[in-house]
Amino acid sequence: MNKPLKILFFTGISILILFEVANVYFIMPMPGSQNIRSIDLAYFLYSHRWFARAGCGILILAGTASVIKSGNKLLAALTVMLLAVVIWLFNFKMNADSMFKQPETLTLKGQKENIVGENSLAICIQHNGQSKGYPVRFIQYHHQVRDTVGGLPVMITYCNVCRTGRIYLPVVNGHPEKFRLVGMDHYNAMFEDQTTKSWWRQSTGEAVTGPMKGAALEEAESMQLTVKKLFELDPEALVMQPDKAFISEYDTLGKFELGKSKSKLTRTDTISWQNKSWILGITAGHSSKAYDWKQFKQDGIINDTIGSIPVVIILSVDGQSFSAFERPSDSLFFFARNDTLMAGSETYDISGKCLTSAGKQLKKVKTYQEFWHSWKYFHPATTHN
């Protein structure tokens, strides 16, 4: 009578250990986990975690008395200790929102009070007359920062494994929504919304599993600029400052943004078109294209057509800030001086603002600096130069 009950005890513990490992394995960068299409399985395991834990708990309790009476107390104790370690490790140390936290205090300063280096990269947004920049060295740790720009609530996101910076409107089904970092899929960060518990991909804003699968967050226009360039374009701009609570977590030397990170996940390949090579990705209409970053730095400006849309892509003289716009009337752009662009008789700055005709503004096109492995996976129909 006792043996079957003892089996229930050890079976329950074994299954629970495997479950806790699997529950994290498929959504964290573990060996092999990010190279398989397992998002629906991962979501199923996560969504049913309490049912699985309850079932295993029943098995464990059913066999506990039998194990104690059989004299296997030491083995049982060691097994329980192992289970406790696994639960602690995979639920409190290795889960994404325990490893990467949002700022405790979000502080933004103007040009005179700013302490962030002028060559630091920032994901920048301008809305309703207000400009703000969020340094990559901070948001790559936080993964998401919530703020309001010109009265517009926004969610600034970054995934350093893909080198993707995006800004979204945190609205689901027409209502303001809160998100938490839940893990990653194919090396890209995923967020879970509080209401529907769906999982949303950082690089595209698409819900990849859960009740909202197939929906997408609205993306706000953003640019990658140095802090110096942001202040040149708008002297009244505000820049996110470091949160003192996370100084030890920040890339204070900017190694990642310079391509000098040594981490396997965030390093940069020195040869073009390798997985960790930098590319410039652009999406116009329903078409996407990638350009080699090294070649882009040599050219400085690209006049091209994406699908049927004529575009111009511009790199600042600082070698880091860039932007892209639709070309009016299929005219060709060239640099007049520094970051001043010319097309026909009109001149523009790198933000697309016309300097010769008041109120005229070039239409922005979505363009990003990204790792090649990320762009080609999330834009499978992309072409490249």
SEDO-524020 format. One record per residue: residue number from 1; residue in three letters; x, y, z of N, C-alpha, C in turn. Coordinates in steps of 0.1 Angstrom, whole numbers. Example, Ala and Ser with C-alpha at 12.3 -4.5 7.8 and 13.67 -1.06 7.14 Angstrom:
{node 1,"ALA",{132,-57,78},{123,-45,78},{132,-33,78}} {node 2,"SER",{128,-22,71},{137,-11,71},{129,0,79}} 
This chain:
{node 1,"MET",{8,-12,0},{0,0,0},{9,13,0}} {node 2,"ASN",{20,12,7},{28,24,8},{36,27,-4}} {node 3,"LYS",{40,17,-12},{49,20,-23},{42,29,-34}} {node 4,"PRO",{30,26,-38},{24,35,-48},{23,49,-43}} {node 5,"LEU",{20,51,-30},{19,64,-24},{32,71,-24}} {node 6,"LYS",{43,64,-21},{56,70,-22},{59,74,-36}} {node 7,"ILE",{55,67,-46},{57,70,-60},{50,83,-63}} {node 8,"LEU",{38,85,-57},{31,97,-60},{39,109,-55}} {node 9,"PHE",{45,108,-43},{53,119,-37},{64,123,-46}} {node 10,"PHE",{72,114,-50},{84,117,-58},{80,121,-73}} {node 11,"THR",{69,115,-77},{64,118,-91},{60,133,-91}} {node 12,"GLY",{52,137,-81},{47,150,-80},{59,161,-79}} {node 13,"ILE",{69,158,-71},{80,167,-70},{88,167,-84}} {node 14,"SER",{90,156,-90},{97,155,-103},{90,163,-113}} {node 15,"ILE",{77,161,-115},{69,168,-125},{69,183,-122}} {node 16,"LEU",{68,187,-109},{68,201,-106},{81,208,-109}} {node 17,"ILE",{92,201,-106},{106,207,-110},{107,209,-125}} {node 18,"LEU",{103,199,-133},{103,200,-147},{94,211,-152}} {node 19,"PHE",{83,212,-146},{73,223,-150},{79,237,-147}} {node 20,"GLU",{85,239,-136},{90,252,-132},{101,256,-141}} {node 21,"VAL",{109,246,-145},{120,249,-155},{115,252,-168}} {node 22,"ALA",{105,244,-173},{100,246,-186},{92,259,-187}} {node 23,"ASN",{86,263,-176},{78,276,-176},{86,288,-179}} {node 24,"VAL",{99,287,-175},{108,298,-178},{117,296,-190}} {node 25,"TYR",{120,283,-193},{130,280,-204},{125,286,-217}} {node 26,"PHE",{113,285,-220},{108,289,-234},{107,304,-236}} {node 27,"ILE",{108,312,-225},{107,326,-226},{119,334,-221}} {node 28,"MET",{130,326,-219},{142,333,-215},{153,328,-224}} {node 29,"PRO",{164,335,-226},{175,331,-235},{184,320,-229}} {node 30,"MET",{178,308,-230},{185,296,-225},{189,288,-238}} {node 31,"PRO",{199,279,-237},{204,271,-248},{192,265,-256}} {node 32,"GLY",{191,270,-269},{181,264,-278},{167,270,-277}} {node 33,"SER",{164,276,-266},{150,280,-263},{145,291,-273}} {node 34,"GLN",{154,299,-278},{149,311,-286},{150,307,-301}} {node 35,"ASN",{153,295,-305},{154,291,-319},{143,282,-323}} {node 36,"ILE",{133,280,-315},{122,272,-318},{109,280,-317}} {node 37,"ARG",{99,276,-325},{86,282,-324},{78,276,-313}} {node 38,"SER",{79,282,-301},{73,276,-289},{65,285,-282}} {node 39,"ILE",{61,297,-288},{54,307,-280},{41,303,-275}} {node 40,"ASP",{33,295,-283},{20,291,-279},{21,281,-267}} {node 41,"LEU",{31,272,-268},{33,262,-257},{37,270,-245}} {node 42,"ALA",{46,280,-246},{51,287,-234},{39,294,-228}} {node 43,"TYR",{30,300,-236},{18,307,-231},{9,297,-224}} {node 44,"PHE",{7,286,-230},{-1,275,-224},{4,272,-210}} {node 45,"LEU",{17,269,-209},{23,265,-196},{21,276,-186}} {node 46,"TYR",{24,288,-190},{23,300,-181},{9,302,-176}} {node 47,"SER",{-1,301,-186},{-15,304,-183},{-21,293,-173}} {node 48,"HIS",{-15,281,-174},{-21,270,-166},{-11,266,-154}} {node 49,"ARG",{-2,276,-151},{8,272,-141},{2,269,-127}} {node 50,"TRP",{-9,275,-123},{-15,272,-110},{-22,259,-110}} {node 51,"PHE",{-28,255,-121},{-34,242,-122},{-23,231,-121}} {node 52,"ALA",{-12,233,-128},{-1,223,-128},{4,222,-113}} {node 53,"ARG",{6,234,-107},{12,234,-93},{2,227,-84}} {node 54,"ALA",{-11,230,-85},{-20,224,-76},{-21,209,-78}} {node 55,"GLY",{-21,204,-91},{-21,190,-93},{-9,183,-88}} {node 56,"CYS",{3,189,-89},{15,183,-84},{15,183,-68}} {node 57,"GLY",{9,194,-63},{8,195,-48},{-1,184,-43}} {node 58,"ILE",{-11,181,-50},{-20,170,-45},{-12,157,-45}} {node 59,"LEU",{-5,154,-55},{3,142,-56},{13,141,-44}} {node 60,"ILE",{20,153,-42},{30,153,-31},{24,151,-17}} {node 61,"LEU",{12,157,-15},{6,156,-2},{0,141,0}} {node 62,"ALA",{-4,136,-11},{-10,122,-10},{1,112,-6}} {node 63,"GLY",{13,115,-10},{24,105,-7},{33,109,5}} {node 64,"THR",{31,120,11},{39,125,22},{40,116,34}} {node 65,"ALA",{28,112,39},{27,103,51},{34,90,48}} {node 66,"SER",{32,84,36},{39,71,33},{54,73,33}} {node 67,"VAL",{59,84,27},{74,86,27},{79,87,41}} {node 68,"ILE",{72,94,49},{77,96,63},{77,83,71}} {node 69,"LYS",{67,75,69},{66,62,76},{76,52,71}} {node 70,"SER",{80,53,58},{89,44,52},{104,45,56}} {node 71,"GLY",{107,56,63},{120,59,67},{129,66,57}} {node 72,"ASN",{123,71,46},{130,78,36},{130,93,39}} {node 73,"LYS",{131,97,51},{130,111,55},{141,119,49}} {node 74,"LEU",{153,114,49},{164,122,44},{163,125,29}} {node 75,"LEU",{160,114,22},{158,115,7},{146,125,4}} {node 76,"ALA",{136,124,12},{124,132,10},{128,147,13}} {node 77,"ALA",{135,149,23},{139,163,27},{148,169,16}} {node 78,"LEU",{158,161,11},{167,166,1},{159,169,-12}} {node 79,"THR",{149,161,-15},{141,163,-27},{132,176,-26}} {node 80,"VAL",{127,178,-14},{119,190,-11},{128,202,-12}} {node 81,"MET",{140,201,-7},{150,212,-7},{153,216,-22}} {node 82,"LEU",{155,206,-30},{158,208,-44},{146,215,-51}} {node 83,"LEU",{134,211,-48},{122,217,-53},{122,232,-49}} {node 84,"ALA",{125,234,-37},{124,248,-31},{134,257,-39}} {node 85,"VAL",{146,252,-41},{157,259,-48},{152,262,-62}} {node 86,"VAL",{146,252,-69},{142,254,-83},{131,265,-83}} {node 87,"ILE",{121,264,-74},{110,274,-74},{116,288,-72}} {node 88,"TRP",{125,289,-62},{131,302,-59},{139,308,-71}} {node 89,"LEU",{147,299,-77},{156,303,-88},{148,307,-100}} {node 90,"PHE",{138,299,-104},{131,302,-117},{119,311,-115}} {node 91,"ASN",{115,314,-103},{104,323,-101},{107,337,-95}} {node 92,"PHE",{119,337,-89},{123,350,-82},{136,355,-86}} {node 93,"LYS",{144,347,-94},{157,352,-98},{158,353,-113}} {node 94,"MET",{152,343,-120},{154,342,-135},{142,347,-143}} {node 95,"ASN",{132,351,-136},{121,357,-144},{124,371,-148}} {node 96,"ALA",{119,375,-159},{123,388,-165},{120,400,-157}} {node 97,"ASP",{108,401,-151},{104,413,-144},{111,414,-130}} {node 98,"SER",{118,403,-126},{126,404,-114},{140,409,-117}} {node 99,"MET",{145,406,-130},{158,409,-134},{159,424,-139}} {node 100,"PHE",{148,428,-146},{148,442,-152},{136,449,-147}} {node 101,"LYS",{138,460,-140},{128,467,-133},{126,481,-140}} {node 102,"GLN",{114,486,-139},{111,500,-143},{117,510,-133}} {node 103,"PRO",{120,522,-138},{125,532,-129},{117,535,-117}} {node 104,"GLU",{123,537,-105},{116,540,-93},{112,555,-94}} {node 105,"THR",{121,563,-100},{118,577,-101},{122,581,-115}} {node 106,"LEU",{113,586,-123},{116,591,-137},{118,606,-137}} {node 107,"THR",{131,609,-140},{135,623,-139},{140,628,-153}} {node 108,"LEU",{135,638,-158},{140,644,-171},{144,658,-169}} {node 109,"LYS",{156,662,-175},{161,675,-173},{164,682,-186}} {node 110,"GLY",{164,695,-186},{167,703,-198},{182,704,-200}} {node 111,"GLN",{186,712,-210},{200,712,-214},{209,717,-203}} {node 112,"LYS",{205,727,-195},{214,732,-185},{216,723,-173}} {node 113,"GLU",{206,715,-170},{207,705,-158},{211,691,-162}} {node 114,"ASN",{210,688,-175},{213,674,-180},{227,670,-176}} {node 115,"ILE",{228,657,-171},{241,652,-168},{245,640,-177}} {node 116,"VAL",{237,637,-187},{239,626,-196},{249,631,-207}} {node 117,"GLY",{259,624,-210},{269,628,-220},{263,631,-233}} {node 118,"GLU",{268,642,-240},{262,646,-252},{263,637,-264}} {node 119,"ASN",{272,627,-263},{274,617,-274},{265,605,-271}} {node 120,"SER",{258,604,-260},{250,593,-257},{238,592,-266}} {node 121,"LEU",{235,580,-270},{223,577,-279},{210,578,-271}} {node 122,"ALA",{200,583,-278},{187,584,-271},{176,581,-281}} {node 123,"ILE",{166,574,-277},{153,572,-285},{145,585,-282}} {node 124,"CYS",{142,592,-292},{136,606,-290},{122,606,-297}} {node 125,"ILE",{113,615,-290},{100,617,-295},{96,631,-294}} {node 126,"GLN",{89,636,-304},{84,650,-303},{69,649,-306}} {node 127,"HIS",{61,656,-297},{47,656,-298},{41,669,-292}} {node 128,"ASN",{32,675,-300},{25,687,-295},{35,697,-289}} {node 129,"GLY",{46,699,-296},{56,710,-292},{66,706,-282}} {node 130,"GLN",{65,694,-276},{74,689,-266},{83,678,-271}} {node 131,"SER",{96,679,-268},{106,669,-273},{112,662,-260}} {node 132,"LYS",{114,649,-261},{120,642,-250},{129,631,-256}} {node 133,"GLY",{140,628,-248},{149,618,-252},{152,608,-241}} {node 134,"TYR",{153,595,-244},{155,585,-234},{167,577,-238}} {node 135,"PRO",{179,580,-230},{191,574,-234},{191,559,-234}} {node 136,"VAL",{197,553,-245},{197,538,-246},{204,532,-235}} {node 137,"ARG",{214,538,-229},{222,532,-218},{213,529,-205}} {node 138,"PHE",{202,537,-205},{192,535,-193},{181,525,-197}} {node 139,"ILE",{175,528,-209},{163,521,-212},{166,506,-217}} {node 140,"GLN",{178,504,-221},{182,490,-224},{181,481,-212}} {node 141,"TYR",{183,487,-200},{181,479,-188},{167,478,-184}} {node 142,"HIS",{160,489,-184},{146,490,-179},{137,482,-189}} {node 143,"HIS",{140,482,-202},{132,476,-212},{120,484,-216}} {node 144,"GLN",{113,490,-206},{102,499,-208},{102,510,-198}} {node 145,"VAL",{98,522,-203},{97,534,-194},{84,541,-198}} {node 146,"ARG",{76,544,-189},{63,551,-191},{64,566,-189}} {node 147,"ASP",{58,573,-198},{59,588,-196},{48,594,-204}} {node 148,"THR",{47,607,-204},{38,615,-211},{45,626,-219}} {node 149,"VAL",{43,627,-232},{50,637,-240},{40,646,-247}} {node 150,"GLY",{40,658,-244},{30,668,-250},{16,663,-247}} {node 151,"GLY",{14,657,-235},{0,653,-232},{-3,639,-237}} {node 152,"LEU",{6,632,-244},{4,619,-249},{10,608,-241}} {node 153,"PRO",{3,599,-235},{9,588,-227},{17,579,-237}} {node 154,"VAL",{29,576,-233},{37,567,-242},{44,557,-234}} {node 155,"MET",{48,546,-241},{56,535,-236},{69,534,-244}} {node 156,"ILE",{80,538,-238},{93,538,-245},{99,524,-242}} {node 157,"THR",{102,517,-253},{107,503,-251},{121,501,-258}} {node 158,"TYR",{129,492,-253},{141,488,-259},{145,474,-256}} {node 159,"CYS",{150,467,-266},{155,453,-264},{170,453,-269}} {node 160,"ASN",{179,452,-260},{193,452,-264},{198,440,-271}} {node 161,"VAL",{191,429,-270},{194,416,-277},{191,418,-292}} {node 162,"CYS",{182,426,-295},{178,429,-309},{183,443,-314}} {node 163,"ARG",{187,451,-305},{190,465,-307},{179,473,-313}} {node 164,"THR",{167,471,-307},{155,477,-312},{149,487,-302}} {node 165,"GLY",{147,499,-306},{141,509,-298},{128,513,-304}} {node 166,"ARG",{117,512,-297},{103,515,-302},{96,523,-292}} {node 167,"ILE",{87,532,-296},{78,539,-287},{63,536,-291}} {node 168,"TYR",{55,531,-282},{41,528,-284},{32,536,-276}} {node 169,"LEU",{19,536,-280},{9,541,-272},{3,530,-264}} {node 170,"PRO",{4,530,-251},{0,519,-242},{-16,518,-241}} {node 171,"VAL",{-22,515,-252},{-37,514,-252},{-41,501,-259}} {node 172,"VAL",{-50,493,-252},{-55,481,-257},{-70,481,-256}} {node 173,"ASN",{-76,478,-267},{-91,479,-268},{-97,492,-264}} {node 174,"GLY",{-89,503,-268},{-94,516,-265},{-92,521,-251}} {node 175,"HIS",{-85,513,-243},{-83,517,-229},{-69,518,-225}} {node 176,"PRO",{-64,527,-217},{-50,527,-212},{-47,514,-205}} {node 177,"GLU",{-35,510,-208},{-31,496,-203},{-17,497,-196}} {node 178,"LYS",{-15,488,-187},{-2,486,-180},{4,473,-186}} {node 179,"PHE",{17,473,-187},{25,462,-192},{36,458,-183}} {node 180,"ARG",{40,445,-183},{52,441,-176},{60,433,-185}} {node 181,"LEU",{73,432,-183},{82,424,-191},{80,410,-186}} {node 182,"VAL",{77,401,-196},{74,387,-193},{85,378,-197}} {node 183,"GLY",{93,382,-207},{103,373,-212},{107,377,-226}} {node 184,"MET",{110,367,-235},{114,370,-248},{110,359,-258}} {node 185,"ASP",{108,362,-270},{106,352,-281},{115,355,-292}} {node 186,"HIS",{122,345,-297},{132,347,-307},{141,359,-305}} {node 187,"TYR",{145,360,-292},{155,370,-287},{149,384,-286}} {node 188,"ASN",{136,385,-288},{130,399,-287},{121,399,-274}} {node 189,"ALA",{122,410,-267},{115,412,-255},{100,411,-257}} {node 190,"MET",{93,406,-247},{78,405,-248},{72,411,-235}} {node 191,"PHE",{61,418,-237},{54,424,-226},{40,418,-225}} {node 192,"GLU",{36,416,-212},{22,411,-209},{13,423,-205}} {node 193,"ASP",{2,425,-211},{-7,435,-206},{-15,430,-194}} {node 194,"GLN",{-18,439,-185},{-24,436,-173},{-39,431,-174}} {node 195,"THR",{-46,435,-184},{-60,432,-185},{-63,419,-192}} {node 196,"THR",{-58,417,-204},{-61,405,-212},{-50,394,-210}} {node 197,"LYS",{-39,398,-204},{-28,388,-202},{-22,383,-215}} {node 198,"SER",{-24,391,-226},{-18,387,-239},{-3,391,-238}} {node 199,"TRP",{5,385,-247},{19,388,-248},{22,395,-261}} {node 200,"TRP",{29,407,-260},{32,416,-271},{47,417,-274}} {node 201,"ARG",{50,416,-287},{64,416,-291},{69,431,-292}} {node 202,"GLN",{81,433,-286},{86,446,-285},{90,452,-299}} {node 203,"SER",{95,444,-308},{100,450,-321},{89,454,-330}} {node 204,"THR",{77,448,-329},{66,451,-338},{54,456,-331}} {node 205,"GLY",{53,455,-318},{41,459,-311},{29,449,-313}} {node 206,"GLU",{32,438,-319},{21,428,-322},{19,419,-310}} {node 207,"ALA",{6,415,-307},{3,405,-298},{5,392,-304}} {node 208,"VAL",{15,384,-299},{18,371,-306},{11,359,-300}} {node 209,"THR",{5,361,-288},{-3,350,-283},{-12,356,-272}} {node 210,"GLY",{-23,348,-268},{-32,353,-259},{-45,358,-266}} {node 211,"PRO",{-54,363,-258},{-67,368,-264},{-66,378,-274}} {node 212,"MET",{-55,387,-274},{-54,398,-283},{-45,394,-295}} {node 213,"LYS",{-42,381,-297},{-33,377,-307},{-37,383,-321}} {node 214,"GLY",{-27,389,-328},{-29,395,-341},{-31,410,-340}} {node 215,"ALA",{-35,415,-328},{-37,429,-327},{-23,436,-326}} {node 216,"ALA",{-22,449,-327},{-9,456,-326},{-11,469,-319}} {node 217,"LEU",{-1,473,-311},{-1,486,-305},{2,496,-315}} {node 218,"GLU",{-3,508,-314},{0,519,-323},{14,524,-319}} {node 219,"GLU",{22,525,-330},{36,530,-327},{37,545,-329}} {node 220,"ALA",{43,552,-320},{45,567,-322},{58,569,-329}} {node 221,"GLU",{59,580,-337},{71,584,-344},{82,587,-335}} {node 222,"SER",{94,581,-338},{105,583,-329},{118,584,-338}} {node 223,"MET",{129,589,-332},{141,590,-339},{152,586,-329}} {node 224,"GLN",{163,581,-335},{175,578,-327},{185,589,-329}} {node 225,"LEU",{187,597,-318},{196,609,-319},{206,608,-308}} {node 226,"THR",{217,615,-309},{226,618,-298},{219,629,-290}} {node 227,"VAL",{223,629,-277},{218,640,-268},{221,653,-274}} {node 228,"LYS",{233,655,-279},{237,668,-284},{228,672,-296}} {node 229,"LYS",{225,662,-305},{217,665,-317},{203,668,-313}} {node 230,"LEU",{198,662,-303},{184,664,-298},{183,679,-293}} {node 231,"PHE",{193,683,-285},{193,697,-280},{195,707,-292}} {node 232,"GLU",{203,703,-302},{204,712,-314},{191,714,-321}} {node 233,"LEU",{183,703,-322},{170,704,-329},{160,711,-320}} {node 234,"ASP",{161,709,-307},{151,716,-298},{159,719,-285}} {node 235,"PRO",{163,732,-283},{170,736,-271},{162,734,-258}} {node 236,"GLU",{149,733,-260},{140,731,-248},{137,717,-245}} {node 237,"ALA",{143,707,-252},{141,693,-250},{144,689,-236}} {node 238,"LEU",{139,678,-232},{141,671,-219},{147,658,-221}} {node 239,"VAL",{157,654,-213},{164,641,-214},{163,633,-201}} {node 240,"MET",{159,621,-202},{158,612,-190},{172,611,-183}} {node 241,"GLN",{172,612,-170},{184,611,-162},{185,598,-155}} {node 242,"PRO",{197,594,-151},{198,580,-145},{190,580,-131}} {node 243,"ASP",{184,569,-129},{177,566,-116},{188,561,-107}} {node 244,"LYS",{190,568,-95},{201,564,-86},{200,549,-81}} {node 245,"ALA",{187,544,-81},{185,531,-76},{191,520,-85}} {node 246,"PHE",{194,524,-98},{199,514,-107},{212,517,-114}} {node 247,"ILE",{220,526,-107},{233,530,-113},{241,518,-116}} {node 248,"SER",{241,508,-107},{250,496,-109},{245,488,-121}} {node 249,"GLU",{233,489,-125},{228,481,-136},{230,488,-150}} {node 250,"TYR",{232,501,-150},{233,509,-162},{246,506,-169}} {node 251,"ASP",{246,508,-182},{258,507,-191},{264,522,-191}} {node 252,"THR",{269,526,-180},{273,540,-178},{284,544,-188}} {node 253,"LEU",{292,535,-193},{303,538,-203},{298,538,-217}} {node 254,"GLY",{285,534,-219},{280,533,-232},{286,523,-242}} {node 255,"LYS",{291,512,-236},{298,502,-244},{288,496,-254}} {node 256,"PHE",{276,493,-250},{266,487,-259},{263,496,-271}} {node 257,"GLU",{260,509,-269},{257,518,-280},{268,520,-289}} {node 258,"LEU",{281,518,-284},{293,519,-293},{296,506,-300}} {node 259,"GLY",{289,495,-297},{292,483,-303},{303,475,-296}} {node 260,"LYS",{306,479,-284},{318,473,-277},{314,463,-266}} {node 261,"SER",{301,460,-265},{297,450,-255},{303,436,-258}} {node 262,"LYS",{307,429,-247},{313,416,-249},{303,405,-246}} {node 263,"SER",{291,408,-242},{281,398,-239},{277,390,-252}} {node 264,"LYS",{275,377,-251},{271,369,-262},{258,374,-268}} {node 265,"LEU",{249,379,-260},{236,383,-265},{236,397,-271}} {node 266,"THR",{245,406,-266},{245,420,-270},{257,425,-277}} {node 267,"ARG",{266,416,-281},{278,419,-288},{275,424,-302}} {node 268,"THR",{285,429,-309},{284,434,-323},{293,426,-332}} {node 269,"ASP",{289,421,-343},{298,415,-353},{305,426,-361}} {node 270,"THR",{317,423,-364},{325,434,-371},{324,432,-386}} {node 271,"ILE",{319,421,-390},{317,418,-405},{302,420,-408}} {node 272,"SER",{300,426,-420},{286,430,-424},{278,417,-426}} {node 273,"TRP",{265,418,-424},{255,408,-427},{256,395,-419}} {node 274,"GLN",{263,397,-407},{263,386,-398},{251,388,-388}} {node 275,"ASN",{248,378,-380},{236,379,-371},{237,392,-362}} {node 276,"LYS",{248,395,-357},{250,406,-348},{255,419,-355}} {node 277,"SER",{255,419,-368},{259,431,-376},{248,442,-375}} {node 278,"TRP",{252,454,-375},{242,465,-375},{237,467,-389}} {node 279,"ILE",{224,469,-390},{218,473,-402},{208,485,-400}} {node 280,"LEU",{205,492,-410},{195,502,-409},{183,496,-416}} {node 281,"GLY",{172,494,-409},{160,489,-414},{149,499,-416}} {node 282,"ILE",{142,499,-427},{132,509,-431},{120,502,-436}} {node 283,"THR",{108,507,-431},{95,502,-436},{87,513,-442}} {node 284,"ALA",{83,512,-454},{75,522,-461},{63,515,-467}} {node 285,"GLY",{51,519,-463},{40,512,-468},{40,497,-463}} {node 286,"HIS",{39,488,-472},{40,474,-469},{53,467,-472}} {node 287,"SER",{63,475,-475},{76,470,-479},{87,474,-469}} {node 288,"SER",{97,465,-468},{108,467,-459},{121,465,-466}} {node 289,"LYS",{132,472,-462},{145,470,-467},{155,472,-457}} {node 290,"ALA",{166,465,-458},{178,467,-449},{190,472,-456}} {node 291,"TYR",{198,480,-449},{210,486,-455},{221,483,-445}} {node 292,"ASP",{233,479,-450},{244,477,-442},{248,490,-435}} {node 293,"TRP",{250,490,-422},{253,502,-415},{266,508,-419}} {node 294,"LYS",{276,499,-421},{289,504,-425},{289,512,-438}} {node 295,"GLN",{282,506,-447},{280,513,-460},{273,526,-459}} {node 296,"PHE",{263,526,-450},{254,538,-448},{263,549,-442}} {node 297,"LYS",{272,545,-433},{281,555,-427},{290,561,-438}} {node 298,"GLN",{294,553,-447},{302,559,-458},{294,568,-467}} {node 299,"ASP",{282,564,-470},{274,572,-480},{268,584,-473}} {node 300,"GLY",{263,583,-461},{257,594,-454},{243,597,-458}} {node 301,"ILE",{240,595,-470},{226,598,-475},{222,588,-485}} {node 302,"ILE",{210,583,-485},{205,573,-495},{192,578,-501}} {node 303,"ASN",{192,579,-514},{179,582,-521},{175,568,-527}} {node 304,"ASP",{163,563,-523},{159,550,-528},{144,550,-529}} {node 305,"THR",{139,539,-534},{125,537,-535},{121,523,-528}} {node 306,"ILE",{113,524,-518},{109,512,-511},{94,509,-515}} {node 307,"GLY",{93,497,-522},{80,494,-528},{77,505,-539}} {node 308,"SER",{67,513,-537},{65,524,-547},{67,537,-541}} {node 309,"ILE",{73,538,-529},{75,550,-521},{89,555,-522}} {node 310,"PRO",{91,567,-528},{105,573,-528},{109,578,-515}} {node 311,"VAL",{121,574,-510},{125,578,-497},{139,584,-497}} {node 312,"VAL",{142,591,-486},{156,595,-484},{160,592,-470}} {node 313,"ILE",{171,586,-468},{176,583,-454},{189,591,-452}} {node 314,"ILE",{190,597,-440},{200,606,-437},{208,603,-425}} {node 315,"LEU",{221,603,-425},{229,601,-413},{236,614,-410}} {node 316,"SER",{235,618,-397},{241,630,-392},{256,629,-393}} {node 317,"VAL",{262,641,-393},{277,641,-392},{283,635,-380}} {node 318,"ASP",{274,633,-369},{279,627,-357},{280,612,-359}} {node 319,"GLY",{276,606,-370},{277,592,-373},{268,583,-365}} {node 320,"GLN",{258,589,-358},{249,581,-350},{234,585,-351}} {node 321,"SER",{232,598,-353},{218,602,-354},{213,600,-369}} {node 322,"PHE",{201,596,-371},{196,593,-384},{181,595,-385}} {node 323,"SER",{176,597,-397},{162,598,-400},{159,595,-414}} {node 324,"ALA",{146,593,-417},{142,589,-431},{129,596,-434}} {node 325,"PHE",{127,600,-446},{115,607,-451},{110,603,-465}} {node 326,"GLU",{98,605,-467},{93,604,-481},{99,615,-489}} {node 327,"ARG",{104,612,-501},{109,623,-510},{97,629,-518}} {node 328,"PRO",{95,642,-517},{84,648,-525},{88,649,-540}} {node 329,"SER",{78,645,-548},{80,646,-563},{92,639,-568}} {node 330,"ASP",{96,628,-560},{107,620,-565},{120,628,-567}} {node 331,"SER",{121,639,-559},{133,647,-561},{145,641,-553}} {node 332,"LEU",{157,644,-557},{169,638,-550},{174,648,-540}} {node 333,"PHE",{178,642,-529},{184,650,-518},{199,649,-517}} {node 334,"PHE",{206,659,-513},{220,658,-510},{223,668,-498}} {node 335,"PHE",{235,666,-493},{239,675,-481},{244,688,-487}} {node 336,"ALA",{238,699,-481},{243,712,-485},{255,716,-476}} {node 337,"ARG",{254,714,-463},{264,716,-453},{260,709,-440}} {node 338,"ASN",{270,703,-433},{267,696,-420},{255,688,-422}} {node 339,"ASP",{244,690,-414},{232,682,-414},{221,689,-422}} {node 340,"THR",{224,699,-430},{214,706,-438},{212,699,-451}} {node 341,"LEU",{200,695,-455},{197,688,-467},{191,698,-477}} {node 342,"MET",{194,694,-490},{188,703,-500},{182,694,-511}} {node 343,"ALA",{170,698,-515},{163,691,-526},{156,702,-535}} {node 344,"GLY",{161,704,-547},{156,715,-555},{160,728,-548}} {node 345,"SER",{151,737,-546},{154,750,-540},{151,750,-525}} {node 346,"GLU",{147,739,-519},{143,738,-505},{155,732,-497}} {node 347,"THR",{156,736,-485},{166,730,-475},{158,726,-463}} {node 348,"TYR",{164,715,-457},{157,709,-445},{168,705,-435}} {node 349,"ASP",{163,704,-422},{172,699,-412},{170,684,-411}} {node 350,"ILE",{177,677,-402},{176,663,-401},{163,658,-395}} {node 351,"SER",{155,667,-389},{142,663,-384},{131,664,-395}} {node 352,"GLY",{135,669,-407},{126,670,-418},{119,684,-419}} {node 353,"LYS",{123,693,-410},{117,706,-409},{123,715,-421}} {node 354,"CYS",{115,721,-429},{119,729,-440},{124,742,-434}} {node 355,"LEU",{136,746,-439},{143,758,-434},{140,770,-443}} {node 356,"THR",{134,767,-455},{132,778,-464},{117,781,-466}} {node 357,"SER",{108,772,-462},{94,775,-463},{87,772,-450}} {node 358,"ALA",{82,782,-443},{77,781,-430},{65,771,-430}} {node 359,"GLY",{65,762,-420},{54,753,-418},{55,740,-427}} {node 360,"LYS",{65,739,-435},{66,727,-444},{75,717,-436}} {node 361,"GLN",{70,704,-437},{76,693,-430},{76,681,-438}} {node 362,"LEU",{88,674,-440},{88,662,-447},{81,651,-439}} {node 363,"LYS",{75,641,-446},{68,631,-439},{78,620,-435}} {node 364,"LYS",{78,617,-422},{87,607,-417},{84,593,-421}} {node 365,"VAL",{94,585,-422},{93,570,-426},{99,562,-415}} {node 366,"LYS",{93,552,-410},{99,544,-399},{112,538,-403}} {node 367,"THR",{122,541,-395},{136,535,-398},{143,533,-385}} {node 368,"TYR",{151,522,-384},{157,518,-372},{171,513,-374}} {node 369,"GLN",{179,514,-363},{192,507,-363},{189,494,-355}} {node 370,"GLU",{194,483,-361},{190,470,-355},{200,459,-358}} {node 371,"PHE",{200,449,-351},{208,437,-354},{202,430,-366}} {node 372,"TRP",{210,425,-375},{205,418,-387},{196,406,-384}} {node 373,"HIS",{200,398,-373},{192,386,-370},{178,390,-366}} {node 374,"SER",{176,401,-360},{163,405,-356},{155,410,-368}} {node 375,"TRP",{161,419,-376},{153,425,-387},{148,414,-397}} {node 376,"LYS",{157,405,-400},{154,395,-410},{143,385,-405}} {node 377,"TYR",{143,383,-392},{133,374,-387},{119,380,-386}} {node 378,"PHE",{119,392,-381},{106,399,-379},{101,406,-392}} {node 379,"HIS",{110,407,-402},{106,412,-415},{110,402,-426}} {node 380,"PRO",{103,390,-426},{108,379,-435},{108,383,-450}} {node 381,"ALA",{100,393,-454},{100,396,-468},{109,408,-471}} {node 382,"THR",{118,411,-462},{126,423,-464},{136,420,-476}} {node 383,"THR",{140,431,-483},{151,430,-492},{163,437,-485}} {node 384,"HIS",{174,436,-491},{186,443,-486},{196,446,-497}} {node 385,"ASN",{203,457,-494},{213,462,-504},{226,454,-504}} 
